[in-house]
Amino acid sequence: MQRTDFRCLHRLRVRWAEVDSQKIVSSPHYLIYVQAAMMDYWRALALPYESGMALLGGELVMKKVTLEYHASARLDDVLDVALRCVRVGTSSVQLEAGIFQGEQLLVSAEIVTVFVNLTTHSSCPVPSGLRTLLESFEAGHHMAEVRTGDWQQLGHDALALRTAVFVQEQGIAPELELDTHDTHCVHAVLYNRLGQAIATGRLLPAQDGMGRIGRMAVHRALRGAHWGHTLLQTLLEAARSRGDTCIELHAQCTAIPFYARAGFVTRGAPYEEAGITHITMERSLHGPALGVGDITAIV
């Protein structure tokens, strides 16, 4: 088992509460590490686990977990927990995990899950949609696609996401979130392979070559898995294609690191907008196109 065998890696640092008196990780915590990696796996598939499984009509439940110990992890070690799907059966999904410190394999795991109908609480065939998701990801395929269009085409899905993020999650008044600019904007919505809208944003009309991006929102369960950067890249390319030379946005201050990694710099002092502290950020569009690469998004 090699790190390069896996497409999904979850990084963590061993904490004090996870070790014994010898400063070695206690055995049960390795399973907790694997379970944490499983949530990253669903994010990598662009699948919000709760709503995605509800759409599929069931849920995966663990039937068997086998751990094999090769070496110990110690306090403050940085570990990579790798996870992959190795088999999709009639009603079961078999996953394999490896816990690595650098290139050294410390623990290997085999997880057998069963797809269960939540109404009857009995096993049932793995839905074709889930089977396709798992097989596509392990084959190295893209797990989401961005669609661009006007408000009439994409407004329903964009508004649903924005309402969930800005109104329900952040407490912004609905009348502030929805404005008259939407009908004049280029909208982008990112969809997963189940057709779920998972991220959205808009590009406002340019003024003197300066475009503006706004209403960037990513499904809460999928943040940190580069989907926000994928959407941002699409909006930047749309601005570049129509001839914009520069782009600005009003970033929530908590999102500054995300936009800074995408080449944006702050301008001026922070200010309050819709009850949340923002700052203006901008970047030139004369540079090379962005790549997903090393971006770890908080959006």
C-alpha positions as CSV (number, residue, x, y, z in Angstrom):
1,M,0.0,0.0,0.0
2,Q,1.5,3.4,-1.1
3,R,0.3,6.9,-0.6
4,T,0.2,7.3,-4.4
5,D,-2.5,4.6,-4.6
6,F,-5.0,7.1,-3.2
7,R,-6.7,10.1,-4.6
8,C,-8.1,11.3,-1.2
9,L,-5.9,12.3,1.7
10,H,-7.0,13.7,5.0
11,R,-4.2,15.4,7.0
12,L,-4.3,15.7,10.8
13,R,-1.9,16.2,13.8
14,V,-1.9,13.8,16.7
15,R,-3.4,15.6,19.8
16,W,-2.6,15.1,23.5
17,A,-6.0,13.5,24.2
18,E,-5.3,10.8,21.6
19,V,-2.2,9.3,23.2
20,D,-1.4,7.1,26.2
21,S,1.2,7.5,28.9
22,Q,3.9,6.6,26.5
23,K,2.8,9.3,24.1
24,I,1.7,6.7,21.6
25,V,-1.7,6.9,19.9
26,S,-4.3,4.7,21.6
27,S,-5.7,2.0,19.3
28,P,-9.4,3.3,19.1
29,H,-8.3,6.7,17.8
30,Y,-7.1,5.1,14.5
31,L,-10.7,4.3,13.7
32,I,-11.7,7.8,14.5
33,Y,-9.0,9.0,12.1
34,V,-10.4,6.8,9.3
35,Q,-13.9,8.1,10.0
36,A,-12.7,11.7,9.7
37,A,-11.1,10.8,6.3
38,M,-14.4,9.3,5.2
39,M,-16.1,12.8,5.4
40,D,-13.2,14.2,3.3
41,Y,-13.8,11.4,0.8
42,W,-17.5,12.5,0.3
43,R,-16.3,16.1,0.0
44,A,-13.9,15.0,-2.7
45,L,-16.8,13.4,-4.5
46,A,-18.7,16.7,-4.3
47,L,-21.3,14.9,-2.3
48,P,-23.0,16.6,0.6
49,Y,-23.4,13.4,2.6
50,E,-26.7,14.0,4.3
51,S,-28.7,15.5,1.5
52,G,-26.9,13.3,-1.1
53,M,-27.8,10.1,0.6
54,A,-31.4,11.3,1.1
55,L,-31.6,11.9,-2.6
56,L,-30.3,8.4,-3.2
57,G,-32.9,6.9,-0.9
58,G,-30.8,5.4,1.9
59,E,-27.5,5.5,3.7
60,L,-24.2,3.6,4.0
61,V,-23.8,1.9,7.4
62,M,-20.7,0.1,8.6
63,K,-20.8,-3.7,8.8
64,K,-17.2,-4.5,9.4
65,V,-13.9,-2.7,10.1
66,T,-10.5,-4.4,10.2
67,L,-7.4,-2.5,11.4
68,E,-3.9,-3.9,10.9
69,Y,-1.1,-2.1,12.9
70,H,2.3,-1.8,11.4
71,A,3.9,1.0,13.5
72,S,2.8,3.6,16.1
73,A,1.9,7.2,15.7
74,R,3.1,9.6,18.5
75,L,2.1,12.9,20.0
76,D,2.3,15.8,17.5
77,D,3.0,13.6,14.5
78,V,1.5,14.8,11.2
79,L,-0.5,12.0,9.6
80,D,-2.1,11.5,6.2
81,V,-5.2,9.3,6.3
82,A,-5.7,8.0,2.7
83,L,-9.0,6.5,1.6
84,R,-10.3,4.8,-1.5
85,C,-13.2,2.6,-2.7
86,V,-11.9,-0.8,-3.9
87,R,-15.2,-2.6,-4.6
88,V,-18.9,-1.8,-5.2
89,G,-21.0,-5.0,-4.7
90,T,-24.7,-5.6,-5.1
91,S,-25.5,-3.9,-1.7
92,S,-22.1,-3.3,-0.2
93,V,-19.3,-0.8,-0.7
94,Q,-15.8,-1.8,0.4
95,L,-13.3,0.9,1.3
96,E,-9.6,0.7,2.1
97,A,-7.6,3.2,4.2
98,G,-4.0,3.7,5.0
99,I,-2.6,6.0,7.7
100,F,0.8,7.3,6.8
101,Q,3.5,9.4,8.4
102,G,5.4,10.6,5.4
103,E,5.8,7.6,3.3
104,Q,5.7,5.1,6.1
105,L,2.4,3.1,6.5
106,L,1.4,3.0,10.1
107,V,-2.0,1.4,10.0
108,S,-4.1,-0.2,7.2
109,A,-7.8,-0.6,7.3
110,E,-10.6,-2.4,5.5
111,I,-14.1,-1.0,5.9
112,V,-17.2,-2.8,4.6
113,T,-20.4,-0.8,4.4
114,V,-23.9,-1.7,3.4
115,F,-26.5,0.5,1.7
116,V,-29.6,0.5,3.9
117,N,-33.1,1.8,3.1
118,L,-33.9,4.1,6.0
119,T,-37.6,3.3,5.9
120,T,-37.3,-0.5,6.1
121,H,-33.9,-0.5,7.8
122,S,-32.8,-3.3,5.6
123,S,-30.1,-3.6,3.0
124,C,-30.9,-2.9,-0.6
125,P,-29.0,-2.6,-3.9
126,V,-26.4,0.2,-4.2
127,P,-28.1,2.9,-6.3
128,S,-26.6,3.4,-9.8
129,G,-26.0,7.0,-9.0
130,L,-23.8,6.2,-6.0
131,R,-22.0,3.4,-7.9
132,T,-21.2,5.8,-10.7
133,L,-20.0,8.4,-8.3
134,L,-17.5,6.0,-6.6
135,E,-16.3,4.5,-9.8
136,S,-15.9,7.8,-11.5
137,F,-13.9,9.3,-8.7
138,E,-11.5,6.3,-8.5
139,A,-11.0,6.5,-12.2
140,G,-9.8,10.0,-11.9
141,H,-12.7,11.8,-13.5
142,H,-14.0,15.3,-12.6
143,M,-16.8,15.1,-10.0
144,A,-18.6,18.4,-10.8
145,E,-19.3,20.8,-13.6
146,V,-19.8,24.5,-13.7
147,R,-22.7,25.9,-15.7
148,T,-22.8,29.6,-16.6
149,G,-25.9,31.6,-17.7
150,D,-28.3,34.3,-16.8
151,W,-30.7,34.6,-13.8
152,Q,-33.6,33.0,-15.7
153,Q,-31.5,29.9,-16.4
154,L,-29.7,29.5,-13.0
155,G,-31.5,31.7,-10.6
156,H,-33.5,29.0,-8.9
157,D,-30.5,26.9,-7.9
158,A,-28.3,29.9,-7.2
159,L,-30.9,31.5,-4.9
160,A,-31.5,28.3,-3.0
161,L,-27.7,28.0,-2.2
162,R,-27.4,31.7,-1.3
163,T,-30.4,31.6,0.9
164,A,-29.0,28.6,2.8
165,V,-25.6,30.2,3.2
166,F,-26.3,33.9,3.7
167,V,-29.8,34.0,5.1
168,Q,-30.1,30.8,7.1
169,E,-26.5,30.3,8.1
170,Q,-25.2,33.9,8.4
171,G,-28.4,35.6,9.4
172,I,-28.4,38.2,6.6
173,A,-31.9,39.6,5.9
174,P,-33.5,38.1,2.7
175,E,-34.2,41.6,1.3
176,L,-30.5,42.4,1.5
177,E,-29.4,39.2,-0.1
178,L,-31.6,39.4,-3.1
179,D,-31.0,42.6,-5.1
180,T,-31.8,44.1,-8.6
181,H,-28.3,43.3,-9.9
182,D,-29.1,39.5,-10.4
183,T,-30.9,40.1,-13.7
184,H,-27.8,41.8,-15.2
185,C,-25.1,39.4,-14.0
186,V,-23.4,36.3,-15.4
187,H,-24.2,33.5,-12.9
188,A,-22.2,30.4,-12.3
189,V,-23.5,27.3,-10.5
190,L,-21.4,24.2,-9.8
191,Y,-23.3,20.9,-10.0
192,N,-22.2,17.5,-8.7
193,R,-22.9,14.2,-10.6
194,L,-26.3,13.8,-8.9
195,G,-27.4,17.2,-10.2
196,Q,-27.2,18.9,-6.9
197,A,-26.1,22.6,-6.9
198,I,-23.1,22.8,-4.5
199,A,-21.6,26.3,-5.2
200,T,-22.6,29.6,-6.9
201,G,-21.3,33.1,-7.6
202,R,-22.0,35.9,-10.0
203,L,-20.1,38.3,-12.2
204,L,-21.5,41.9,-12.4
205,P,-21.2,44.1,-15.5
206,A,-17.8,45.7,-15.9
207,Q,-17.2,49.4,-15.4
208,D,-14.1,50.9,-17.1
209,G,-12.6,47.4,-17.5
210,M,-13.2,46.5,-13.8
211,G,-15.4,43.5,-13.2
212,R,-16.8,42.5,-9.8
213,I,-17.5,39.1,-8.4
214,G,-20.1,38.6,-5.7
215,R,-22.5,36.3,-3.9
216,M,-19.9,33.5,-3.7
217,A,-21.4,30.6,-1.7
218,V,-20.4,27.0,-1.3
219,H,-22.5,24.3,0.3
220,R,-21.6,24.1,4.0
221,A,-20.7,20.4,3.9
222,L,-18.3,20.8,1.0
223,R,-16.1,23.7,2.1
224,G,-12.4,23.1,2.1
225,A,-12.4,20.7,-0.9
226,H,-11.5,23.3,-3.6
227,W,-15.0,23.6,-5.0
228,G,-15.1,27.3,-4.2
229,H,-11.8,27.8,-6.1
230,T,-13.2,25.9,-9.1
231,L,-16.2,28.3,-9.2
232,L,-14.0,31.3,-8.7
233,Q,-11.7,30.2,-11.6
234,T,-14.8,30.0,-13.9
235,L,-15.9,33.5,-13.0
236,L,-12.4,34.9,-13.5
237,E,-12.2,33.3,-16.9
238,A,-15.6,34.7,-17.8
239,A,-14.4,38.2,-16.9
240,R,-11.1,37.8,-18.8
241,S,-13.0,36.5,-21.9
242,R,-15.3,39.5,-22.1
243,G,-12.2,41.9,-21.9
244,D,-12.1,42.9,-18.2
245,T,-8.6,43.9,-17.2
246,C,-9.1,43.8,-13.4
247,I,-11.5,42.2,-11.0
248,E,-12.7,43.2,-7.5
249,L,-14.8,41.7,-4.8
250,H,-16.1,42.5,-1.3
251,A,-14.7,39.6,0.7
252,Q,-15.9,38.6,4.2
253,C,-12.8,39.0,6.3
254,T,-12.8,35.4,7.3
255,A,-12.4,34.5,3.6
256,I,-9.3,36.7,3.0
257,P,-6.9,33.7,3.0
258,F,-9.0,31.9,0.3
259,Y,-9.0,34.9,-2.1
260,A,-5.3,35.7,-1.3
261,R,-4.3,32.3,-2.5
262,A,-6.1,33.0,-5.7
263,G,-4.1,36.1,-6.3
264,F,-6.3,38.8,-4.8
265,V,-4.8,41.6,-2.6
266,T,-6.7,43.8,-0.1
267,R,-7.4,47.4,-0.7
268,G,-8.4,50.0,1.9
269,A,-9.7,49.3,5.4
270,P,-12.4,46.8,6.5
271,Y,-16.0,47.9,6.6
272,E,-19.4,46.5,7.6
273,E,-21.7,45.2,5.0
274,A,-25.0,43.4,5.8
275,G,-23.8,43.2,9.4
276,I,-20.6,41.3,8.5
277,T,-17.0,42.7,8.3
278,H,-15.8,42.9,4.7
279,I,-12.8,44.2,2.9
280,T,-12.3,45.1,-0.8
281,M,-9.9,42.8,-2.7
282,E,-8.7,42.9,-6.3
283,R,-6.5,41.3,-8.8
284,S,-5.3,41.8,-12.3
285,L,-6.5,39.6,-15.1
286,H,-3.4,39.8,-17.2
287,G,-1.7,36.9,-15.4
288,P,-2.0,33.2,-16.2
289,A,-5.2,31.2,-15.7
290,L,-5.7,29.8,-12.2
291,G,-5.3,26.2,-11.3
292,V,-7.0,24.2,-8.5
293,G,-3.6,22.9,-7.3
294,D,-2.6,23.9,-3.8
295,I,-5.8,25.9,-2.9
296,T,-7.4,24.8,0.3
297,A,-10.6,26.8,0.3
298,I,-12.5,28.0,3.3
299,V,-15.3,29.1,0.9
